[in-house]
């Protein structure tokens, strides 16, 4: 099952993963904009990315404080949106590289890549639901928010979209023989 040695091609595997992760993040963001503008989900004007994520990163770096009572009560920071987008895409790149490395290690083929991508996308919800939301003062799964069901569903849909397109992009790169998976 894990017989393929990708060590020799490691830089290309990682580069492929970074590209696929970035593209999947872009598609996820475009889909999120669609969901918000089409009023499919009402987040009551609140989005985690980019501003709140950027604010949280600035607080972590500046004050060395991870957990907050409610990040919305923290003062606005000039570069928070830019920092949030950079952080968001860095996470997408890193998750993409990790996924491609694991997919190559287990020699995932064809539709298995897409299914694995969807499962991987679902698993990436661990980070907002169990780490980021509680640290921002929203509670586990965002349960302290009045509209927590919407933000929970929004996160789930977005991360499933990320995983689905991550699997598709990895499959496409593999078909085009741009990576030694």
C-alpha positions as a Markdown table, in Angstrom:
| # | Residue | x | y | z |
|---|---|---|---|---|
| 1 | Unk | 0.0 | 0.0 | 0.0 |
| 2 | Unk | 2.8 | 2.5 | 0.9 |
| 3 | Unk | 5.5 | 1.2 | -1.4 |
| 4 | Unk | 6.1 | 4.2 | -3.6 |
| 5 | Unk | 9.3 | 6.1 | -2.7 |
| 6 | Unk | 8.5 | 9.8 | -3.3 |
| 7 | Unk | 11.6 | 11.0 | -1.5 |
| 8 | Unk | 13.5 | 11.7 | -4.7 |
| 9 | Unk | 10.7 | 13.8 | -6.1 |
| 10 | Unk | 9.8 | 15.5 | -2.8 |
| 11 | Unk | 10.3 | 19.1 | -3.9 |
| 12 | Unk | 8.0 | 18.6 | -6.9 |
| 13 | Unk | 5.4 | 16.8 | -4.8 |
| 14 | Unk | 5.5 | 19.7 | -2.3 |
| 15 | Unk | 5.3 | 22.3 | -5.1 |
| 16 | Unk | 2.3 | 20.5 | -6.6 |
| 17 | Unk | 0.6 | 20.5 | -3.2 |
| 18 | Unk | 1.2 | 24.2 | -2.7 |
| 19 | Unk | -0.3 | 25.0 | -6.1 |
| 20 | Unk | -3.3 | 22.7 | -5.6 |
| 21 | Unk | -3.8 | 24.0 | -2.1 |
| 22 | Unk | -3.7 | 27.6 | -3.3 |
| 23 | Unk | -6.1 | 27.0 | -6.1 |
| 24 | Unk | -8.5 | 25.0 | -3.8 |
| 25 | Unk | -8.4 | 27.9 | -1.3 |
| 26 | Unk | -9.3 | 30.4 | -4.1 |
| 27 | Unk | -12.2 | 28.3 | -5.2 |
| 28 | Unk | -13.4 | 27.9 | -1.6 |
| 29 | Unk | -13.2 | 31.7 | -1.2 |
| 30 | Unk | -15.1 | 32.3 | -4.4 |
| 31 | Unk | -17.8 | 29.9 | -3.3 |
| 32 | Unk | -18.0 | 31.6 | 0.1 |
| 33 | Unk | -18.5 | 34.9 | -1.5 |
| 34 | Unk | -21.3 | 33.4 | -3.6 |
| 35 | Unk | -23.0 | 31.9 | -0.5 |
| 36 | Unk | -22.8 | 35.2 | 1.3 |
| 37 | Unk | -24.0 | 37.4 | -1.6 |
| 38 | Unk | -26.7 | 35.0 | -2.6 |
| 39 | Unk | -27.8 | 35.1 | 1.0 |
| 40 | Unk | -27.8 | 31.3 | 1.1 |
| 41 | Unk | -26.5 | 31.5 | 4.7 |
| 42 | Unk | -27.0 | 34.5 | 6.9 |
| 43 | Unk | -23.8 | 35.1 | 9.0 |
| 44 | Unk | -25.2 | 38.4 | 10.2 |
| 45 | Unk | -22.4 | 40.4 | 8.7 |
| 46 | Unk | -19.7 | 38.4 | 10.4 |
| 47 | Unk | -16.9 | 36.6 | 8.6 |
| 48 | Unk | -13.9 | 35.0 | 10.3 |
| 49 | Unk | -11.7 | 35.5 | 7.3 |
| 50 | Unk | -10.0 | 37.8 | 6.7 |
| 51 | Unk | -10.4 | 40.5 | 9.4 |
| 52 | Unk | -10.9 | 38.4 | 12.5 |
| 53 | Unk | -8.3 | 35.8 | 11.5 |
| 54 | Unk | -5.8 | 38.7 | 10.9 |
| 55 | Unk | -6.7 | 40.3 | 14.2 |
| 56 | Unk | -6.2 | 37.0 | 16.0 |
| 57 | Unk | -2.8 | 36.5 | 14.3 |
| 58 | Unk | -1.7 | 40.0 | 15.3 |
| 59 | Unk | -2.8 | 39.5 | 18.9 |
| 60 | Unk | -1.0 | 36.1 | 19.1 |
| 61 | Unk | 2.2 | 37.7 | 17.6 |
| 62 | Unk | 2.0 | 40.9 | 19.6 |
| 63 | Unk | 0.7 | 40.0 | 23.0 |
| 64 | Unk | 1.5 | 36.3 | 22.9 |
| 65 | Unk | -2.1 | 35.6 | 23.8 |
| 66 | Unk | -4.0 | 32.9 | 22.0 |
| 67 | Unk | -7.3 | 32.7 | 23.9 |
| 68 | Unk | -9.6 | 35.7 | 24.1 |
| 69 | Unk | -12.9 | 36.5 | 25.7 |
| 70 | Unk | -14.4 | 37.8 | 22.4 |
| 71 | Unk | -12.2 | 38.9 | 19.6 |
| 72 | Unk | -15.0 | 41.2 | 18.3 |
| 73 | Unk | -14.4 | 43.4 | 21.3 |
| 74 | Unk | -10.7 | 43.8 | 20.4 |
| 75 | Unk | -9.8 | 47.0 | 18.6 |
| 76 | Unk | -9.6 | 47.1 | 14.8 |
| 77 | Unk | -6.1 | 46.8 | 13.4 |
| 78 | Unk | -5.0 | 48.5 | 10.2 |
| 79 | Unk | -3.5 | 45.5 | 8.5 |
| 80 | Unk | -5.7 | 42.8 | 9.9 |
| 81 | Unk | -7.5 | 42.0 | 6.6 |
| 82 | Unk | -4.3 | 41.6 | 4.7 |
| 83 | Unk | -2.7 | 39.5 | 7.5 |
| 84 | Unk | -5.9 | 37.4 | 7.6 |
| 85 | Unk | -5.8 | 36.7 | 3.9 |
| 86 | Unk | -2.1 | 35.9 | 3.9 |
| 87 | Unk | -2.6 | 33.5 | 6.8 |
| 88 | Unk | -5.7 | 31.9 | 5.2 |
| 89 | Unk | -3.8 | 31.2 | 2.0 |
| 90 | Unk | -0.7 | 30.0 | 3.8 |
| 91 | Unk | -2.9 | 27.5 | 5.6 |
| 92 | Unk | -4.4 | 26.4 | 2.3 |
| 93 | Unk | -1.0 | 26.0 | 0.7 |
| 94 | Unk | 0.3 | 24.0 | 3.7 |
| 95 | Unk | -2.7 | 21.7 | 3.8 |
| 96 | Unk | -2.5 | 21.2 | 0.1 |
| 97 | Unk | 1.2 | 20.2 | 0.3 |
| 98 | Unk | 0.4 | 17.8 | 3.2 |
| 99 | Unk | -2.5 | 16.3 | 1.2 |
| 100 | Unk | -0.4 | 15.7 | -1.9 |
| 101 | Unk | 2.4 | 14.2 | 0.1 |
| 102 | Unk | 0.0 | 11.8 | 1.8 |
| 103 | Unk | -1.8 | 11.0 | -1.4 |
| 104 | Unk | 1.5 | 10.2 | -3.1 |
| 105 | Unk | 2.6 | 8.1 | -0.2 |
| 106 | Unk | -0.5 | 6.0 | -0.3 |
| 107 | Unk | -0.6 | 6.0 | -4.1 |
| 108 | Unk | -4.2 | 7.3 | -4.3 |
| 109 | Unk | -5.6 | 7.0 | -7.8 |
| 110 | Unk | -8.4 | 8.6 | -9.8 |
| 111 | Unk | -11.6 | 9.1 | -7.9 |
| 112 | Unk | -9.9 | 8.0 | -4.6 |
| 113 | Unk | -8.1 | 11.4 | -4.8 |
| 114 | Unk | -11.5 | 13.2 | -4.9 |
| 115 | Unk | -13.0 | 11.1 | -2.1 |
| 116 | Unk | -9.8 | 11.5 | 0.0 |
| 117 | Unk | -10.0 | 15.3 | -0.7 |
| 118 | Unk | -13.5 | 15.5 | 0.5 |
| 119 | Unk | -12.6 | 13.6 | 3.7 |
| 120 | Unk | -9.5 | 15.7 | 4.1 |
| 121 | Unk | -11.7 | 18.9 | 3.7 |
| 122 | Unk | -14.0 | 17.7 | 6.4 |
| 123 | Unk | -11.1 | 17.0 | 8.7 |
| 124 | Unk | -9.7 | 20.5 | 8.2 |
| 125 | Unk | -12.8 | 21.7 | 10.2 |
| 126 | Unk | -11.0 | 20.5 | 13.3 |
| 127 | Unk | -9.0 | 23.7 | 13.2 |
| 128 | Unk | -11.8 | 26.3 | 13.2 |
| 129 | Unk | -14.3 | 24.3 | 15.2 |
| 130 | Unk | -12.0 | 23.1 | 18.0 |
| 131 | Unk | -9.1 | 25.6 | 18.0 |
| 132 | Unk | -9.9 | 28.9 | 16.3 |
| 133 | Unk | -13.5 | 29.5 | 17.4 |
| 134 | Unk | -12.8 | 28.6 | 21.1 |
| 135 | Unk | -9.7 | 30.8 | 21.1 |
| 136 | Unk | -11.5 | 33.7 | 19.6 |
| 137 | Unk | -14.1 | 33.4 | 22.4 |
| 138 | Unk | -16.9 | 31.8 | 20.3 |
| 139 | Unk | -16.8 | 28.5 | 22.1 |
| 140 | Unk | -16.3 | 25.0 | 20.6 |
| 141 | Unk | -18.1 | 24.8 | 17.2 |
| 142 | Unk | -18.9 | 28.5 | 17.7 |
| 143 | Unk | -21.7 | 27.7 | 20.1 |
| 144 | Unk | -21.5 | 31.0 | 21.9 |
| 145 | Unk | -22.6 | 32.8 | 18.8 |
| 146 | Unk | -26.3 | 33.4 | 18.3 |
| 147 | Unk | -26.1 | 32.2 | 14.8 |
| 148 | Unk | -23.6 | 29.3 | 15.5 |
| 149 | Unk | -25.6 | 26.8 | 13.3 |
| 150 | Unk | -25.0 | 29.1 | 10.2 |
| 151 | Unk | -21.3 | 29.6 | 10.9 |
| 152 | Unk | -20.9 | 25.9 | 11.6 |
| 153 | Unk | -22.6 | 25.0 | 8.3 |
| 154 | Unk | -20.7 | 27.7 | 6.4 |
| 155 | Unk | -17.4 | 26.3 | 7.6 |
| 156 | Unk | -18.4 | 22.8 | 6.8 |
| 157 | Unk | -19.5 | 23.7 | 3.3 |
| 158 | Unk | -16.4 | 25.7 | 2.6 |
| 159 | Unk | -14.0 | 23.1 | 3.8 |
| 160 | Unk | -15.8 | 20.4 | 1.9 |
| 161 | Unk | -15.5 | 22.6 | -1.2 |
| 162 | Unk | -11.8 | 23.1 | -0.4 |
| 163 | Unk | -11.3 | 19.3 | -0.1 |
| 164 | Unk | -13.3 | 18.4 | -3.2 |
| 165 | Unk | -11.4 | 20.9 | -5.4 |
| 166 | Unk | -8.1 | 19.9 | -3.8 |
| 167 | Unk | -8.8 | 16.3 | -4.9 |
| 168 | Unk | -9.7 | 17.5 | -8.4 |
| 169 | Unk | -6.7 | 19.7 | -8.8 |
| 170 | Unk | -4.3 | 17.0 | -7.6 |
| 171 | Unk | -6.0 | 14.5 | -10.0 |
| 172 | Unk | -5.6 | 17.1 | -12.8 |
| 173 | Unk | -1.9 | 17.6 | -12.1 |
| 174 | Unk | -1.5 | 13.9 | -11.9 |
| 175 | Unk | -3.3 | 13.4 | -15.3 |
| 176 | Unk | -1.1 | 16.1 | -16.8 |
| 177 | Unk | 1.9 | 14.3 | -15.4 |
| 178 | Unk | 3.1 | 17.4 | -13.6 |
| 179 | Unk | 3.8 | 15.5 | -10.4 |
| 180 | Unk | 5.4 | 12.2 | -9.6 |
| 181 | Unk | 2.4 | 10.8 | -7.7 |
